[in-house]
Amino acid sequence: MRSRWIGPDGYEIVPARIGGRQVLRVQRYGDFVADCLSVEEVAQYVDLADLCEVIPLPVRRDDTQTAVR
């Protein structure tokens, strides 16, 4: 899973590539808002202090349990 950050009010920031250049894509409730070239541009849409990085945890297949047998 790629890096992403979520914030209040449905905002999500994900890295993307546009024409070979890396941008930070701002989405709100899954809808495109803007492609930003800098963190300063992202700050126009969401308070950076409110963003939390989503860190995927590894999944171990032997830990799964069936609720109904």
N, CA and C atoms as a LAMMPS dump frame, in Angstrom:
ITEM: TIMESTEP
0
ITEM: NUMBER OF ATOMS
207
ITEM: BOX BOUNDS ff ff ff
-5.0000000000000000e+02 5.0000000000000000e+02
-5.0000000000000000e+02 5.0000000000000000e+02
-5.0000000000000000e+02 5.0000000000000000e+02
ITEM: ATOMS id mol type element x y z
1 1 1 N 0.841 -1.178 0
2 1 2 C 0 0 0
3 1 3 C 0.883 1.236 0
4 2 1 N 0.474 2.23 -0.754
5 2 2 C 1.255 3.458 -0.832
6 2 3 C 0.986 4.36 0.365
7 3 1 N 1.849 5.334 0.544
8 3 2 C 1.688 6.286 1.634
9 3 3 C 0.45 7.128 1.392
10 4 1 N -0.196 7.498 2.466
11 4 2 C -1.309 8.436 2.383
12 4 3 C -1.548 9.045 3.742
13 5 1 N -2.16 10.211 3.734
14 5 2 C -2.46 10.931 4.96
15 5 3 C -3.937 11.299 4.936
16 6 1 N -4.578 11.195 6.073
17 6 2 C -5.982 11.564 6.162
18 6 3 C -6.139 12.7 7.164
19 7 1 N -7.187 13.468 6.961
20 7 2 C -7.456 14.589 7.839
21 7 3 C -8.939 14.693 8.106
22 8 1 N -9.333 15.721 8.805
23 8 2 C -10.748 15.898 9.123
24 8 3 C -11.552 16.269 7.874
25 9 1 N -12.847 16.128 7.973
26 9 2 C -13.772 16.52 6.903
27 9 3 C -13.555 15.753 5.606
28 10 1 N -13.055 14.512 5.706
29 10 2 C -12.946 13.653 4.533
30 10 3 C -11.755 13.906 3.641
31 11 1 N -10.799 14.716 4.076
32 11 2 C -9.624 14.995 3.247
33 11 3 C -8.647 13.825 3.276
34 12 1 N -8.036 13.572 2.134
35 12 2 C -7.006 12.542 2.007
36 12 3 C -5.946 13.076 1.051
37 13 1 N -4.678 12.883 1.418
38 13 2 C -3.558 13.324 0.601
39 13 3 C -2.777 12.079 0.18
40 14 1 N -2.585 11.915 -1.128
41 14 2 C -1.843 10.758 -1.638
42 14 3 C -0.813 11.238 -2.655
43 15 1 N 0.381 10.662 -2.639
44 15 2 C 1.367 11.019 -3.658
45 15 3 C 0.927 10.462 -5.015
46 16 1 N 1.202 11.223 -6.06
47 16 2 C 0.866 10.791 -7.418
48 16 3 C 1.93 11.322 -8.369
49 17 1 N 1.898 10.824 -9.603
50 17 2 C 2.821 11.306 -10.626
51 17 3 C 1.991 11.843 -11.79
52 18 1 N 2.312 13.069 -12.181
53 18 2 C 1.667 13.707 -13.321
54 18 3 C 2.765 14.148 -14.285
55 19 1 N 2.788 13.557 -15.466
56 19 2 C 3.808 13.93 -16.456
57 19 3 C 5.223 13.75 -15.952
58 20 1 N 5.468 12.706 -15.17
59 20 2 C 6.799 12.429 -14.644
60 20 3 C 7.164 13.245 -13.416
61 21 1 N 6.274 14.1 -12.968
62 21 2 C 6.55 14.932 -11.793
63 21 3 C 5.688 14.483 -10.625
64 22 1 N 6.305 14.409 -9.435
65 22 2 C 5.564 13.987 -8.259
66 22 3 C 4.718 15.147 -7.732
67 23 1 N 3.462 14.823 -7.418
68 23 2 C 2.549 15.803 -6.83
69 23 3 C 1.895 15.188 -5.608
70 24 1 N 1.277 16.021 -4.815
71 24 2 C 0.468 15.563 -3.689
72 24 3 C -0.984 15.794 -4.084
73 25 1 N -1.726 14.716 -4.268
74 25 2 C -3.12 14.812 -4.71
75 25 3 C -4.022 14.961 -3.494
76 26 1 N -4.815 15.999 -3.514
77 26 2 C -5.779 16.262 -2.447
78 26 3 C -7.134 15.753 -2.919
79 27 1 N -7.746 14.916 -2.082
80 27 2 C -9.075 14.394 -2.366
81 27 3 C -9.957 14.67 -1.149
82 28 1 N -11.246 14.81 -1.41
83 28 2 C -12.189 14.975 -0.308
84 28 3 C -13.359 14.043 -0.556
85 29 1 N -13.577 13.131 0.38
86 29 2 C -14.595 12.083 0.248
87 29 3 C -14.435 11.337 -1.076
88 30 1 N -13.169 11.122 -1.49
89 30 2 C -12.872 10.368 -2.699
90 30 3 C -12.917 11.171 -3.98
91 31 1 N -13.355 12.416 -3.922
92 31 2 C -13.417 13.272 -5.106
93 31 3 C -12.145 14.095 -5.234
94 32 1 N -11.676 14.272 -6.468
95 32 2 C -10.485 15.064 -6.739
96 32 3 C -10.718 16.517 -6.342
97 33 1 N -9.72 17.1 -5.639
98 33 2 C -9.759 18.515 -5.276
99 33 3 C -8.655 19.267 -6.012
100 34 1 N -7.398 18.783 -5.871
101 34 2 C -6.266 19.481 -6.492
102 34 3 C -5.033 18.595 -6.512
103 35 1 N -4.132 18.892 -7.433
104 35 2 C -2.788 18.328 -7.433
105 35 3 C -1.851 19.441 -7.007
106 36 1 N -1.13 19.235 -5.911
107 36 2 C -0.266 20.264 -5.343
108 36 3 C 1.193 19.912 -5.574
109 37 1 N 1.984 20.92 -5.914
110 37 2 C 3.411 20.715 -6.146
111 37 3 C 4.235 20.878 -4.88
112 38 1 N 3.623 21.395 -3.806
113 38 2 C 4.366 21.6 -2.563
114 38 3 C 3.445 21.386 -1.364
115 39 1 N 4.063 21.216 -0.227
116 39 2 C 3.319 21.065 1.019
117 39 3 C 2.578 22.365 1.338
118 40 1 N 3.175 23.496 0.976
119 40 2 C 2.525 24.783 1.204
120 40 3 C 1.193 24.865 0.458
121 41 1 N 1.141 24.303 -0.738
122 41 2 C -0.114 24.285 -1.5
123 41 3 C -1.151 23.388 -0.816
124 42 1 N -0.711 22.264 -0.258
125 42 2 C -1.636 21.37 0.46
126 42 3 C -2.243 22.112 1.645
127 43 1 N -1.442 22.953 2.309
128 43 2 C -1.899 23.69 3.49
129 43 3 C -3.026 24.672 3.164
130 44 1 N -3.235 24.988 1.896
131 44 2 C -4.35 25.847 1.511
132 44 3 C -5.685 25.121 1.644
133 45 1 N -5.646 23.795 1.654
134 45 2 C -6.865 22.988 1.702
135 45 3 C -7.128 22.367 3.073
136 46 1 N -6.061 22.019 3.795
137 46 2 C -6.215 21.331 5.074
138 46 3 C -5.07 21.745 6.006
139 47 1 N -5.371 21.849 7.287
140 47 2 C -4.347 22.18 8.28
141 47 3 C -3.409 20.982 8.401
142 48 1 N -2.144 21.191 8.113
143 48 2 C -1.165 20.095 8.112
144 48 3 C -1.058 19.423 9.473
145 49 1 N -1.286 20.153 10.542
146 49 2 C -1.202 19.585 11.893
147 49 3 C -2.306 18.564 12.147
148 50 1 N -3.374 18.615 11.363
149 50 2 C -4.487 17.686 11.539
150 50 3 C -4.33 16.392 10.752
151 51 1 N -3.314 16.31 9.894
152 51 2 C -3.129 15.111 9.071
153 51 3 C -2.49 13.979 9.855
154 52 1 N -2.954 12.763 9.596
155 52 2 C -2.386 11.562 10.205
156 52 3 C -1.981 10.614 9.091
157 53 1 N -0.771 10.097 9.166
158 53 2 C -0.314 9.134 8.157
159 53 3 C -0.959 7.776 8.424
160 54 1 N -1.432 7.164 7.376
161 54 2 C -2.005 5.823 7.463
162 54 3 C -0.859 4.842 7.259
163 55 1 N -0.614 4.016 8.261
164 55 2 C 0.477 3.046 8.203
165 55 3 C -0.125 1.649 8.145
166 56 1 N 0.02 0.985 6.999
167 56 2 C -0.538 -0.372 6.898
168 56 3 C 0.25 -1.351 7.764
169 57 1 N -0.456 -2.214 8.433
170 57 2 C 0.181 -3.233 9.251
171 57 3 C 0.249 -4.535 8.463
172 58 1 N 1.303 -5.309 8.656
173 58 2 C 1.389 -6.582 7.942
174 58 3 C 0.284 -7.537 8.381
175 59 1 N -0.199 -8.3 7.444
176 59 2 C -1.254 -9.27 7.725
177 59 3 C -0.637 -10.653 7.811
178 60 1 N -0.946 -11.359 8.884
179 60 2 C -0.477 -12.742 9.032
180 60 3 C -1.67 -13.654 8.819
181 61 1 N -1.567 -14.526 7.861
182 61 2 C -2.686 -15.389 7.496
183 61 3 C -3.038 -16.386 8.602
184 62 1 N -2.075 -16.779 9.422
185 62 2 C -2.363 -17.774 10.46
186 62 3 C -3.114 -17.18 11.651
187 63 1 N -3.309 -15.859 11.689
188 63 2 C -4.04 -15.224 12.789
189 63 3 C -5.537 -15.114 12.52
190 64 1 N -5.972 -15.449 11.322
191 64 2 C -7.388 -15.306 11.015
192 64 3 C -8.188 -16.412 11.687
193 65 1 N -9.352 -16.043 12.162
194 65 2 C -10.227 -17.006 12.821
195 65 3 C -11.612 -16.916 12.188
196 66 1 N -12.325 -18.003 12.204
197 66 2 C -13.672 -18.037 11.68
198 66 3 C -14.644 -17.755 12.821
199 67 1 N -15.572 -16.821 12.59
200 67 2 C -16.537 -16.469 13.626
201 67 3 C -17.575 -17.577 13.805
202 68 1 N -17.938 -18.236 12.715
203 68 2 C -18.941 -19.293 12.762
204 68 3 C -18.302 -20.596 12.271
205 69 1 N -18.498 -21.635 13.015
206 69 2 C -17.925 -22.922 12.591
207 69 3 C -19.015 -23.9 12.282
